Amino acid sequence: MKRNLTYALAACLLLPAALRAQTQQPDTTLNRTVVVEQEYAPLIRDAAKVNALPRVEEPEITPRPVEYDAAPAPATQIPADTLQAFSAQEQLRRATPGYLRVGYGNYNNLDVRANYLFLFGQRDRLNVTFAMDGMNGELETGDPAYLWDAFHYHTRAALDYTHRFDRVSLNAAGHFGLRNFAMLPGGVASRQKLTSGDVHIGVGSHDESLPVQFRAETNLLLYQRKQGYPNSDAQEVAVRTRADIWGTVAENQQVGVDLQMNNLFYRHNLYQDYTPLSLTPYYAYEANGWKLRAGVHVDPAFSFGQKFRVSPDVLVQYAFPARTTLYVQARGGRLLNDFRRLEALSPYAEPTAQLDATYEQLNAALGVRVGTLAGFGLHLYGGYQNLKDDLFFRLPGALDTFIPTFGVWNTDNFYAGAELTYSYRDIVTFTAEGCYRNWSATDEEKQAGALAFKPAFEGNFRLEIRPITPLHVQVGYLIESRTDAGGWSIDPVSNLYVGANYSFFKNFAIYARLDNLLNKNYYHSWLCPTEGINVVGGVTLRF
């Protein structure tokens, strides 16, 4: 056995050497070696022949009794955050940045409005606005044999940019205005053009943690009247600066000062340059339903209109828990009679002489506001107003021509008014407001027409209905009776109007408005008649 094992070991040791000694003979023409390679394909055992499966035994489960804790536990021991109620994140519907309205009327009325708001992140915004309205048609002058071939177009454009810093905001804006219209018959010119523009820069704080809050702005205002009597191409340049600074001195108490200065310069007329100044220190308190403000207007003027005037700036208001607010106020201040204010009163009248500023010496009022949960609201008020150098239309008979001009006189009036509102959801809204005024002036002032266009009663009644979601209907009546002007009879304003708009899609609608449905012939200013039955309609688009 030992010998056999020895032979086996020797054979294993000599086998590699024998393998290395073998050498393949080279191929010849008669003898060639061919090597055949086959794909690896092992045999798979037939699964049907594997029939010996292990035995599986069913598991046995022994149930255990469940024990419940029936002891009562107070609700205060249950954690508040055991199960949070799911609620979706609420977000306000984002308004569309663009708006366009285009309309046309039976007096060749033009109604165009366009606006777009550019948002650059959370800090910057730029608002672009354009508007144009006007008419071109024949108006009745009171003489059936003569019709006034009138036209009047007003164009406005504006850019308004705001940047919000961490603690303050910067605002820069520019505005442009242009009026082209036909002058009244018998005037010094057949047509007039009024051009205005301004540049505005302002800063203001919005961080309530600052010890002192402020708002400051400066404005450069330009104005030009193409035609005029006795001077043409009159120009007005104004630099208007305003600052308001206030701070908290105690809880719910503030003190501040409001400063405003106007530097006015004139060209191509006989007006004097002048500088009016207004300084208003005040104290304010607001807490527990009370709102108090005690201040005084100190208003000097330099160069033209060298006058020193003082008026109150006082407000006492208390809000009762039952949705009722009672207030008492005494206000005043200066109103500059610059070219812009004259245009707002009447673009057809001529400033033949430089006018001093109107000064509201006192406007004292007592009022109460009442609101209810049912949608009703009531506002009752009454008071007294005293005006120095009040602006008015001078009667055309005082001049050789029929050119309406301006003048100033001292006037005062007692007034009382009421406003009633009702709103039911978004379906019905009703507003009725009226104000009665009792004006007084000397007989000489009345003869000059100081009270000719002063309102004796102003009333406005408006009803808005939304019967279905896309349809909005508005019906209203505007009335304004005039004060006795020393023998001059001025017809009251009487305008019955109706309007509607219908939304076909989410951002597309059509609208129409009818004015002066009673076809009344009344005047807004001397010798300036209004349109008859007037219809304007068009489309609106939001994008």
Stockholm file with secondary structure:
# STOCKHOLM 1.0

chainA/1-543         MKRNLTYALAACLLLPAALRAQTQQPDTTLNRTVVVEQEYAPLIRDAAKVNALPRVEEPEITPRPVEYDAAPAPATQIPADTLQAFSAQEQLRRATPGYLRVGYGNYNNLDVRANYLFLFGQRDRLNVTFAMDGMNGELETGDPAYLWDAFHYHTRAALDYTHRFDRVSLNAAGHFGLRNFAMLPGGVASRQKLTSGDVHIGVGSHDESLPVQFRAETNLLLYQRKQGYPNSDAQEVAVRTRADIWGTVAENQQVGVDLQMNNLFYRHNLYQDYTPLSLTPYYAYEANGWKLRAGVHVDPAFSFGQKFRVSPDVLVQYAFPARTTLYVQARGGRLLNDFRRLEALSPYAEPTAQLDATYEQLNAALGVRVGTLAGFGLHLYGGYQNLKDDLFFRLPGALDTFIPTFGVWNTDNFYAGAELTYSYRDIVTFTAEGCYRNWSATDEEKQAGALAFKPAFEGNFRLEIRPITPLHVQVGYLIESRTDAGGWSIDPVSNLYVGANYSFFKNFAIYARLDNLLNKNYYHSWLCPTEGINVVGGVTLRF
#=GR chainA/1-543 SS CHHHHHHHHHHHHHHHHHHHHCCCCCCCSSCCCCCCCCCCCCCCCCGGGCCCCCCCCCCCCCCCCCCCCCCCCCGGGSCTTSSCCCCCCCCCCCCCSEEEEEEEETTCCEEEEEEEEEEETTTEEEEEEEEEEEEEEEEECSCTTCEEEEEEEEEEEEEEEEEECSSEEEEEEEEEEEEEEECCTTSSSSEEEEEEEEEEEEEEECCTTSSEEEEEEEEEEEEEESSCSSCSSEEEEEEEEEEEEEEEEETTEEEEEEEEEEEEEEESSSCCCEEEEEEEEEEEEEETTEEEEEEEEEEEEEETTCCEEEEEEEEEEEEETTTEEEEEEEEEEEECCCHHHHHHHCSSSBCCSCCCCEEEEEEEEEEEEEECTTSEEEEEEEEEEEEEEEEEEECGGGSSSCCCEEEEEEEEEEEEEEEEEEEETTTEEEEEEEEEEEEECCHHHHHTTTTTTCEEEEEEEEEEECSSTTEEEEEEEEEEEECCCSSCCCCCEEEEEEEEEEESSSSEEEEEEEECTTCCCCEEETTEECCSSEEEEEEEEEC
#=GC SS_cons         CHHHHHHHHHHHHHHHHHHHHCCCCCCCSSCCCCCCCCCCCCCCCCGGGCCCCCCCCCCCCCCCCCCCCCCCCCGGGSCTTSSCCCCCCCCCCCCCSEEEEEEEETTCCEEEEEEEEEEETTTEEEEEEEEEEEEEEEEECSCTTCEEEEEEEEEEEEEEEEEECSSEEEEEEEEEEEEEEECCTTSSSSEEEEEEEEEEEEEEECCTTSSEEEEEEEEEEEEEESSCSSCSSEEEEEEEEEEEEEEEEETTEEEEEEEEEEEEEEESSSCCCEEEEEEEEEEEEEETTEEEEEEEEEEEEEETTCCEEEEEEEEEEEEETTTEEEEEEEEEEEECCCHHHHHHHCSSSBCCSCCCCEEEEEEEEEEEEEECTTSEEEEEEEEEEEEEEEEEEECGGGSSSCCCEEEEEEEEEEEEEEEEEEEETTTEEEEEEEEEEEEECCHHHHHTTTTTTCEEEEEEEEEEECSSTTEEEEEEEEEEEECCCSSCCCCCEEEEEEEEEEESSSSEEEEEEEECTTCCCCEEETTEECCSSEEEEEEEEEC
//
